[in-house]
Amino acid sequence: MVLDLETLLAADAILLTFVVIGLGMALGRLHLGPVPVGSTAGVLVTGLVFGHLGFLPVPSLTTIGFTLFIFCVGVQAGPRFFNVLIEDGRRYVTLALLAALTGSGLALGLGYLIAAEPGMTVGMLAGALTSTPTLVGAQDAIRSGRVELPAGLDAAAVLSNVGVAYAITYLFGTIGILFAIRLLPRVVGLDLQAEAAKLARQQGMVDDEAPIASPSLPLVRAYRLPDSLPAEGLSIHELQARSEDGFAILRIRRGEAVIEPTGDFLLLPGDVVSGIATLRANIEAQTTLGQEVLDPELLNFKVTSREIVVTSQRWAGRNLGSLEMPTRFGCFADRLTRSGFAVPFSPATVLARADRLRVTGEERRLRELAEEIGYVEREVEASDSLTLAFGIALGLLIGTIVVQIGGLQVGLGAAGGLLLVGILVGFARSVHPTFGLMPPAARAVLMDLGLMLFMAGIGLGAGGGIVDALARVGPQLFLAGVVVTLTPIVLLYAVGRGLMKMNPVLLLGAICGAMTSTPALAVVNAVAGNGMAALGYAGTYTFANVFLTFAGTILAAW
């Protein structure tokens, strides 16, 4: 039996699509020097190769891909979107908007200068800023017929131009920002490592602060209080203050009685107390509290880890240290996630609504902590598919609404509608824990699958014209993309330092977010020696995705 792969792939579009995705993701694991190719670029390049060989995309699969991707982008952005707008996010919103406007303006001007064919300008913008949402917005606007195409060109030709320009400019968009972010501190004479260390000290991230993060799992141990304790007794608060790392008392044995104490309870010599603390605090307790004893009834506690989502208006805007987690609750955080990204934290870190804290402690105390600041993210394997389905349907429906203003038709389009509803669903979920359950892992799978389906379609659609386009306008497009990539970086740094007086470490992180480049953030963190830049990245990344989606819709036919 002879297996004709070409005929087989040409006859089975789904098989072709997933072969492209599989090979592309394998290619994405390779590195160009220190820079990983990445799944997005790998699938795009593989799609271009197969497209050049004559294989065609399946529009319906591409549409399903962009639908899942852009809706999940909205859901991810939702929890923090409105809070940042209302609270302290004006600087980050401004930087993200400035990046989108600068990139769009440069792409328009350079596209006109090099006489770019319809669709190439918006493809250049998407590739130079490595912004898939821009590509999604443009594809949707062209496919839906909301933009008027030049005479003699159909949607397929313009979509091919978009994909070709994206492919030509994407490589430097990915690598160029990495080198620019690495070189910028040297050019301006900035000691990034020193600035990052200084910022960490300002944020309270030094060893002698009261602990918030536990270097090891907290342990439950019991100690017999010494006879040297004052005869009149010592309050629990006073005893806990003796521990630098925090020691939360859980139970007390006095004679035969076992007591669940309150903070003002007086401890007497000879009492046996059980508490939860870090290993270091327990070692210290053998000196400050007394002899360790084995008492099964006092030690019968379940220590577990949970993710707590901050929703309390009372605690949003206050620092972690004021919560006194180790002493009040016997709980220790080891991870803070903001806008989907892990960020460094300390007692001085200010909490924000929708922050996620991974906390370890005794189960009942964990529930008390969660009731104080928000809610425990449920550990379930199911997602709310009903909300997912109707959310997507509503987004697509909103996208069909068009308002006539004179001779101009204005509408969000499918991309804008899906993004809007996704943001609302994500925000509602952060306020009402039982609504729209979509665990982060489930959202990540849908988002990645949608992105890969979309990129496979883009590559297959553009592959047929990539060689001719490279010969006609390849060098011009590449050089124009270089300008679109580098100019916003320089401008945002100048505005952030000169006008906004931002900390340079946070500013570089914010620039990476505004350029939607997670690899660039890794470069900043590596040079800085800590992860402080992630705080700035989380501030702009959400808004950049929103602004660049609409930029793609507006510039679709250019």
N, C-alpha and C positions, 0 to 999 in steps of 0.2 A: 504494500500500500504506500503510495506517494502522497505526502502531506504538502499541499500547496499553501504555504502560509500567506502569500499575497492574496490569493483568492479568498481564503478563510477570513482574513482580517477585513477585506473589502466587503464581504457579505455579512459580517457580524459587527455592527457599529459598537455595541456594548463591549464586546471582547477587545476591539481595537482601542477603545477609550481606556480600559483598565490596563492593557498592555503598555500604553503610553504613560499612564500614571505610575505603574510599577517600575518601568525602566527609568522614568524621570526621577522618582524618589531614590532609586539606587544611585543614579548619577549625582543627586543632590548630596550624597554622603561623602563625595570626594572633596578635596581641597585644592584651591589655586594658591599655592604658597600657604600663608597662615589663614586665608579666607575660605570658609566653607562655601561650596556652590549653593547649597540650600535647595529644599524641595521645590519651591516656586520656580526658581530658575531652571532646575533640572527638568521639571515637567514641561516648561515652556520650550526649552531647547529640543527635547525629545519630540514634542508635538511639531515643531518646525521641521525637523528632519522627516518625520512621517508625512507631513503635509507636502513637503517638497517632492516626496516620492509619489504623490498623487492621491493619498488617502484624504478623505473629507471628514469634517466634523459633523456631529449630530446636534443641530441647534437646540433641540429640546433638552438634551443632557447639559449643554452649556447654560441654558436658562435655569434649570433646576439647581445647578451648581451656584450660580450667582445669587439665586433666591435664598438658598440656605446660608451662604456666606454673609451676605449683607444684613440679613435678619439677625444672625448671631453676633455680628459686629455691634448692632444696636443694643441687643440684650446685654452684652458685655459692658457697653458704655453707660447704660441706663442708671445703675445704682449711684454713680457719682456725678452724672451729667448736670442735673439741676442744682445739686448742693454746691458744686464748685462755682457754678454761675452766680448763685445767690451769695455765697460766702467770700472766699479769698482767692478766687480763681481768675480775676480779671487779667493779671499779668500773663497767665498761661493761655487764656483765651486769645489775648492780643497777639502773642507770639505765634500761636497756631494759625490764626487768621492771616497774620502778616506773611507767613510762609506760603499759605495757599494763594494769596493775592499776588505776591512777588513771583512765585513760580508760574502762575497763570499769565501774568502780564508779560513776563519774559518769553514764555512759550508762544504767545500770540505774536509778539514783535519779531522774534527770530523765525517763526514759521512764515511770516509775511516776507521777511528778508531773504530767505532761501527758497521762496516760492514752493512751500510744502504742499503736497496734494491733500485734498479734503480727508480729514481723519488723522493725518500725521501729527498735527499740532497737539491734539489732546493725547495721542499715543506717546509723544515726546514728553509731555508733562507727567503722565503716569509712570513712564519708565525712569525718567530722571529723578523723580521723588520716590521711586519704588513703591508706588501707591496703588495697590490693587483696587481699593474702593473707587479711585478715579476712573480706572478702566471699566469697572462695573457700571458706574453712572453713564459713561459714554456709550457703552454697548447697549444698555437699556434704551437710552434716548434714540439711538439710531435704529434699533430693531423695531421699536414701537411706532416709528414714523413721526415722532413729535418734532423732529428737526427737518428743515427743508434741505434736501440734497441738491447739489449742483446738477444741471442738465447733463444727461449722458452718463450719469453714475447711479448705480443701484446700491442698496444697503450692503450687499455682499462685498462690493468693491471698497466701499468706505470702511467697513469693518476690517477688511484685509489690511488696509492702510494703517488703521489704528494698531493692529497687532504687530505689523512690521516695524513701525516707529517705536513701539513699546520694547520690542525685542532688541532693536539697535541701541537704544539709550539705557536699557535696564542694567547692562553689565557695569558701565561706569557709575550709574546711579547707586549700585550696590557697593562697589569697591571704592569709588571716589570719595564718598562720605566718610568711609573708614579712615582713609589717609588724611582727609581734611580735618577731621575731628582730632586725629593724633597730632597733626602739625600745628593746628591753631594755637594751642597753649605756648608752643615754642616761639611762634612768630610774634605773639604779643608779650612775650617775656613772663609768662605765668608759670609758677611752680605749682602744678596741679596737685601733686602729692601733699605739699605743705598746706595748700588751701583746703584740701579734703580733710586732712587731719585737724585743721583749725575748725572747720565746720562740724566735725564729729565732736570736738570738745564743746563747742557752743550748744550742740544738741544733747549734751550730757552723755555721750557715748564713750565713757572712760571707766576704768576698772573700779574706781573707788566710789562709784555711785551705788545706791541701793539697787539690787538686782531686779530686773524684769524678766530677762531671758534666762532660762536655766541651762547650764552647760551639760546637765545630765538629768535623767528622769528624777523627779522628787521621790523621796522615800518616807515611809511612815515608821517612826521609831518611838519607843517609850522610855522615860527617864524618871528615876526616883529623886525628888527634890531633897537637897541636903538639909541637915539640921541647922546649918548656918543661915538659913533663910530667916528673915525677921519673924519673930513670934506672932506679931500682929497681922502677918500675912502680906502678900505682894499681889497686886492685881495682874491679870493676864496681860494687859497692855504694857505694864512695867517689865514683866518678864520677857515678853516678845521683843521689847526694845533692846535687850541685851544682845540680840543676834543681828549681826551686820547684814546677813544674807536673807533674813526673814524666816521666822519659825512660827507656823500657825498651829495653835493648840486645838486638838480635836475632841479629846475626852480626858476625864480626870477620874482616878480611883482614889476614894477617901475611905479607908477601912474596907468594908465590903460593898460600899455604894459606888456605882458608876454614874458619873454626872456629865451631861452635855452643857458646857459652860457658856456664859456670855462674857463680853469684854471686861465688865467690871467685877467679875467673880474674883474673890480673894483666895490665893493659893497659900497653903500652909506647909511647914516642914513635914516631910514624910509623904506628901501627896505623890502619886504616880501620874504623870501626864504623858499623853501620846500626842505627837504633832507631825506635821508634814513639812519637809524642807529639802533643800538640795543636799547632796552628799557632803559638801564642804560645811554647810550649816549644821548637819548632824554630827560631824567630827568636832566642830566647835562646841556643840551642845554638851558633849561629855565633860567639858571644862566649865562651861557657864551654867549648865542646868543640873547636872548630877550624873549618877551612874546609870548606864543603860540597863534596862530589865526586859525580860520576855513576859508579856502579858497578852495572851491571845485575844481576850475580849477587847482590850484597848487597841489592838493592832488590826482588828477585822474591818478594814476599809478597802474599797476598790479604787485604785488609782487609774485614771483613764485620760485620754486626750480627746478634745473636741474642738471644732472650729466655731467661734462665736462671731456673729455679725453685729457690728455696732449700729444701733438705730436710735438710741436714746438722745433726745435733744439736750438733756442735762449734761451728758458726757461728751457729746460732739463739741469740739473746740477746747477741751481740757486735756492736760497732759496725762500720760500713762502713770507717772509717779504718784499723782494725787489719788489714783484709784487704790493704791496700796494693796495690790493683788497678793503678794507673798504673806503679809501679816494679817490682812482682813479675811482672805479667802483661802490661803494656802495654795494658791494657783500660780503657775509660771508660764509665761508665753515664750514660744520659741520661733514664731513666724508671724509677720504682719504683711498682709497682702492688700494692695491698694490699686484699684482699676485693673486688676488681673496680674499685677506685677509685685513680686516680693520686694519690700523696701526695708532698709535698716531702721532700727528703732531703739529707743532708750527711755528712761524715765521722763525725759524732757519732750519726747515725741508727742505732738498734739494729735488726738484722735479725730477722725472725720467720719461722718455717716457713711455706711456701707464698707468701712474698713473690716477686714477679716483677720481675727486673731486666733491662731492655733494655740490652745492653752492645755496644759496638763495639770491635773490636781485630783483631789478626792471628789467622787461623783456628785455627792450632794452639794458640796461647796461650788463645784462647777456650775450647777444649775442656779445657785444663788447669784453667782457672778453674772451669768447670762441674763437673768431677770433684771439685774442692775443696769446693764449696759446695752442689751439687745436681745438676741435669741441664738439658740444653738442651731447651726445648720444641720439638718437631719441627714443621717447617713443612710440613704436609701439607694436602691439600684434603679428605681423607676423614674421616669420623667413625666411631666404633665404634657402628654402628646396632644390633648385637647386644646390647651392654650397655644401650643406650637402651631397646630393646624389652622386654628381660627385667627391667630395672630398674623400668620403669613397671608391668609386669605384677605384679612382686613387691610393689610399693607398693600397688597396688589390692587384691591378695590380703591383705596385712597389714591393710588398711583394713576388710576384712570380719570380722576377728576381734573378737569381743565377749566380755567377761568379765562373768559375772553375780555381783554382790556384793549379797547380800540381794535386795531388789527393784529394785536399780539395775544397769543395763547400761552397762558402760564399754568404750570402744574408741577407737582413733585415727581411724577413718573414712578415706575415700579421701584426703582432703587431708593428714591426719597421716601416713598410710602412705607416700604419695608424697614428702612432705617428708623423712621419716626415711630412706628408701632413697636419695633424692637426696643427702642429707648424707653418707651412708656411701659412695656412689659417688664424690662429689667428694673426700672425704678419702682414699679408697683410691687415687684417681688421683694425688693429690699425693705419695703415698709410693711408688707403683709406676707410673712414667711410661708403661709399655706398656699399662696397663689403662684401659679406658673413655675412649678418646681422644675428646674433644669440644672442638675449638678454640673460643676465646672468641667468635669471630664466628658460628660455627654455633650456639652456645648462645644468643647474643643474638637471632638470627633466630627460633629456636624459641620463646624466651621472649616476644619481641614479638608474634609471630603468635598464640601462645596467649592472651596478654593481650588482643589486639584482638578475637579471636573471642569471648572471654569477655565483654568489655565491650559488644560488639554485641548479644549475647544478653541481657545485663542491661538495656540500654536498650530493646530491642524488647519485652521482657517487662514493663517498668515503664511504658512509654509510655502504655498504655491507661488507667492510673489516675492519671497524674501531675497532671492538671488538677483532678480531684476531691480528691486528697490535698492539693494546695496550698491549696484553698479550706477544707478541714476543719482540717488541722493544720500547714499550711505555715509560718506565722510561729512557732508554738511549736517545731517541729522545728528551724527555722533558729537560733533563739536558744539552744536547748539545745545545738546543734552548736557554736555560738560558745564556750560554756562548756567543752565537752569538748575543743575545740581549744586554748584558751588556758591552762586550769588546769594541765595537765601541764608546759607550758613553764616557768611560774613556779615550780612545785614542784620540778622537776628542777634548775633553776638554784639554788634555795635549798639543796637537799640537796647538790648538787655543790660549791658554794662553802662552805657552812656546815659540813657534816659531812665531806665527802671532801677538802676543801682543793684541789680541782682547779684547774689553770690555766684562766682564764676563756675563752681562745680554744679550747682543746681541749674545754672543757665545752660551749660553744655548738655546736661541731661534733658533739659526742656527742648533744646535744639534737636537732639536725637528723636525725641517724641514728635516734634512738629514735622520732622522729615520721615516719620514712621519707620525708623531704622533701629530695630532691636540689636543687630550686630554692632552698630556704632556705640550703643550704650555699653555693651560688653567691653569695647575698647576703652571708653572713658573710665569704667570701673577698674580695668587692669592698670591703667596709667596712674589713676588716683590712689590705688591701694585700698580702697574700701567701696562700699556700694551706695554712698550718699547721693550720687547723681540720679539714682532711680527715683528719688522723690520728685525731681524736676521732670523726669520722663513721664511718670504717671500723670502729671498735671496737664501736659499738652497732647499726649497720644490720642486720648479719646476725642478731643475737639478736632484734631488734625484729620482723623478718619471721616468725621462728619463734614467738615468744610471741603475736603478734597473729593468726597462723593458728589457734592453739588457742583464743584468745579468741573468735574467730568461731564455732568449732565449739561451744563451751560455751554461748554466748549466742544460738544460732541461732533459737530459738523466741520470743525476747523482742522 
